[in-house]
Amino acid sequence: ELVAALKKASQISPDFTEAAAFRHFFLGFKLNKIDQRECIEEYQKAAERCPDIPVFFSNLGLALLHAKDFRNSETALKRAIALSPHLFLAHNNLSVLYITIKKFSDGLAEADESIKYAFTDQRQALAYGNRGAALLGLKKNKEAVASLKRAVALAPNEPLYAKELEAAQFLLSPWSTLFGALCGLLAIALLIWWHFIR
């Protein structure tokens, strides 16, 4: 019923641009987990009515990221950063976007930017978690482990960071090297069997 009330309110008094923009924004926020398409439409309406409010673009970019509209997500997040270069959430979400599309160097750069503007332990943990994920993508496993350890220290009750840290530490272990060698030997054996024995 709150969503219905917000929809009705967003249609009232279209002359008050800023007030209408915030109604669209809050309606988009409420629709985020209910209807992704409508959520994006409401965020777009808010951003169109007030194109100088960075959080409108940051939330739009995140909603587009969830919808896998990566190009438009990047555009919206970059717009948010252009409007407010110190906006943690925009840098953090852009880092997630780049990691998702395997642009790990860009993801690392944005994670480092978000660390600068993360003023709470929870936000720092997010940023260090992203930094660790980007470093893993770049095959910089030792650095990834250090970043993920920092994320775990900042948010010890968040199981995701602990699982990522465990995976990164496995990549550094001798078992990982042994496993890789065994897989390589198995592949060679299969090739020999395929070409000569069969």
N, C-alpha and C positions, 0 to 999 in steps of 0.2 A: 504494500500500500504506500510505502514511502517512495518507491520508484514512480508509482502512478502520480503521486502528489508533485514530485519533482518535475515530471514530464509536463504536467499541467502548468506549473509555475514557470517553466521555461518558455511557454507560449504566451504568457501574460507580459505586458509592458515591454514590447520589443524596442521601444525608444530608449530605454535605459541600457545602453550597450554593455557597460561593465557589469551591472547587476545580472543581466541576461547571460553574459559569458560565464559568470560564476555559477549560475544555476545549471548551465550546460556542463560545466566542469564537475560539479558535485553529482549531477545525474550520471555522468560518465563514470565517476568513481564508484557509485553504487552499482552500476551495471557491469562493472569489471568482471565479476565472477558469475554473472547471470547470462549476459548476452554480449559476446565479444564484438560483434558487428555494430550493435547499437552503442556500445561503449566508445568505440572508435569514432562513430558519427558525432556523438556528443562532445568528445574531446576536440574533434575538428571544428565544430561550431564554436566552441569556446575560444580556440586559437584564432579563428577567423574574425571573431568579434573584438578580441583584444590581442593583437599579434605582438604585443610587447611584454607579455607575462611569461617568463621562462618555464614555470612549472606546468603550464598548459601543454607546452611542446614536449617537456620531459615525460609527462604521463602519456601523451599521445604516442611518443616514440616507444615507450614500454609496451603499450597495448598493441602497437603494430609489430613489435618484436614477438610478442606472444602469438600473433596471427601469422607469423612467418613472412611478413611483408618487409623484408630486410632493407630494401632500397629506401622506402619511405620512412622506415624507422630511423635509419641513419640520418636522413635529411632532417627529421623532426628533432632528434637528439643534438645534432650539430647546431640547429637553430637555437635550442635552449642554451647551449654553451656559448653561442655568440651573444645572446642576450645577457647571460650571467656566467662568466667564465669560472666562477668559484662554486657552481652548483654541483654538489657531490653526486646527487642521484643521476644527473645527466651523464656525468663522466663514468659513473659506475655502470649504468645501463648500456652506454656505448661500448664499454669494455666487454660486457656480457655479449653484446651483439657481435663484436669482432671475434671473440672466442668461438661463438656459435658458428660463424661462417668461416672459421679457420684462418682468419687474418691475425695470427698470434702476436706478431710484432706490434700491430696497432692496438690489440687488446692489452698487451703489456704496457704500452705507453699510456693508455687511458686508465688502467689500474693504478699506475704510478701517480697520475694526476688526481685520481679520486682519493688516494692516500693523503695527499696534501690537504684535502678539504673534509676529511672524515674526522669529526670532532667528538665522536663517541666510540666506545669499544666495539659496539655492534657494527657500526659503519666501517671502522678500521678492519674488523674481521672480514666483512664482505669484500673490501678492497684487497686485502692480503690473500683471501681465497681466490679471487679473480687473478691476481698476480701469479699465484701458484699454478692455476690452470693454464694460463698463457705460457708460463715457463715450461710446463710439461709439454705443451704443444710444440714448443721450440726445442725440445729435447735437452733442456738445461735442468736436468733432474736434481742436482745438488742445490741449485738456487731455488727450485720449486719446493724442495723439502723445507728449506729455511723459511720461505714465505708461508707455507702451510702450517709449520710449527707456530709461527706468529699468530696465524688465524685461530688455531686451536687454543693458544694461551689467552687470546682476547675473548674467545667464546667457547669455553670448555664444555658447555652443555649442548653445543650444536654438533650433531653426529656427522653431518656432511663433511665438515673439515677434517674430522678424525679419519673418516673413510678415505678421503682424497690423500691425506698424509700417509696412511698405510699403503695405499697403492703406489705413491711416489717413492716411499722407502723400499718397497719391493723391487722397483726398477733399479735401485742402487745396490741391491743385495747380490751376493754371488749366485743365489738361486736363480735370479733373473738371467744372468749370463749363462748359467748351465742350461736353463730352459731354452734359451735362444739357440745355444749350440746344439742341443738335442733336436730341436725343430729343424735346424739346418741339415743335420745328418739324416733325419727322416725324409726331408725333401729330396736330398741327393739319392737316397736309397730308392725312393719312389720313381725318380727319373731313370735310374739304372734299370729298375724292374720294367718300367714302361717301354724303354727303347730296346733292351737286349734280352730280357728273360721271357717276357710274355709272348 
